């Protein structure tokens, strides 16, 4: 993942595809998953919500990218998306939010 101007670019592993999401619409929801993993739902949605939020259950509809990370990697992802949120004047939900 990387920020290119006002877009988040996500290279899809084992393919040559790249997903581009405008930062203005970017929403990332994380939820605990089995075997010490965290599921990340990355997509675009109503921006009247935090750019990044840990939830008990994600509520994404439509097209979103689902991926799993190790639970101990989540703080690094949160930090990355906090920097992205600063770039576009958005917020990140506090740890233990919803």
C-alpha positions in Angstrom: 0.0 0.0 0.0 1.1 3.5 -0.7 -0.3 7.0 -1.1 0.0 8.5 -4.5 -1.3 12.1 -4.4 -4.9 11.9 -3.3 -5.2 8.2 -3.8 -4.4 5.1 -1.8 -2.9 2.4 -4.1 -3.0 -1.2 -3.1 -1.1 -3.8 -5.1 -3.0 -7.0 -5.1 -0.6 -9.9 -4.3 0.1 -12.6 -7.0 -1.5 -10.4 -9.7 -0.6 -7.2 -11.6 -3.7 -5.5 -10.4 -3.7 -2.3 -8.4 -6.7 -1.0 -6.6 -6.9 2.8 -6.3 -9.2 4.5 -3.7 -9.6 8.3 -3.4 -8.4 9.4 0.1 -11.5 11.5 0.4 -13.7 8.4 0.4 -11.3 5.9 2.0 -12.7 3.9 5.0 -10.8 1.1 6.7 -12.5 -1.1 9.3 -10.6 -3.7 11.3 -12.1 -6.5 13.3 -10.6 -9.3 15.3 -10.5 -12.7 13.5 -9.5 -16.2 14.5 -6.0 -17.5 15.1 -4.6 -14.1 16.4 -5.5 -12.3 13.1 -7.2 -9.1 12.3 -9.4 -8.7 9.2 -9.1 -5.4 7.4 -11.9 -4.1 5.2 -10.6 -1.4 2.9 -13.0 0.5 0.7 -14.9 3.7 0.0 -17.9 4.8 1.9 -19.6 7.8 3.6 -16.7 9.9 5.0 -18.7 11.1 8.0 -16.9 8.4 10.0 -13.3 7.7 11.0 -10.9 6.8 8.2 -9.7 3.8 10.4 -11.6 2.1 13.1 -11.4 -1.2 15.0 -14.8 -2.7 15.4 -16.3 -5.9 16.8 -17.9 -6.5 13.4 -17.3 -4.7 10.2 -20.3 -3.2 8.4 -18.9 -2.8 4.9 -21.2 -3.3 1.9 -20.4 -3.2 -1.8 -16.9 -3.4 -3.1 -14.2 -3.6 -0.6 -10.9 -5.3 -0.3 -10.7 -7.9 2.5 -7.3 -9.0 3.9 -6.0 -10.5 7.0 -3.0 -9.4 9.1 -1.4 -10.7 12.3 -2.8 -9.1 15.4 0.6 -7.8 16.4 0.9 -6.0 13.0 -2.3 -4.0 13.6 -0.7 -1.1 15.5 1.6 -0.5 12.5 -1.4 -0.5 10.1 -3.2 1.9 12.5 -0.2 4.2 12.5 0.0 4.2 8.6 -3.7 5.0 8.3 -3.4 7.7 11.0 -0.8 9.4 8.8 -3.1 9.0 5.8 -6.0 10.5 7.8 -3.8 13.5 8.6 -3.1 14.0 4.9 -6.8 14.3 4.1 -8.1 16.0 7.3 -9.8 12.9 8.6 -9.8 11.1 12.0 -8.9 7.7 13.3 -11.1 6.2 16.0 -9.5 5.8 19.4 -8.3 2.3 20.3 -11.2 0.5 21.9 -13.7 2.7 19.9 -16.7 0.6 18.8 
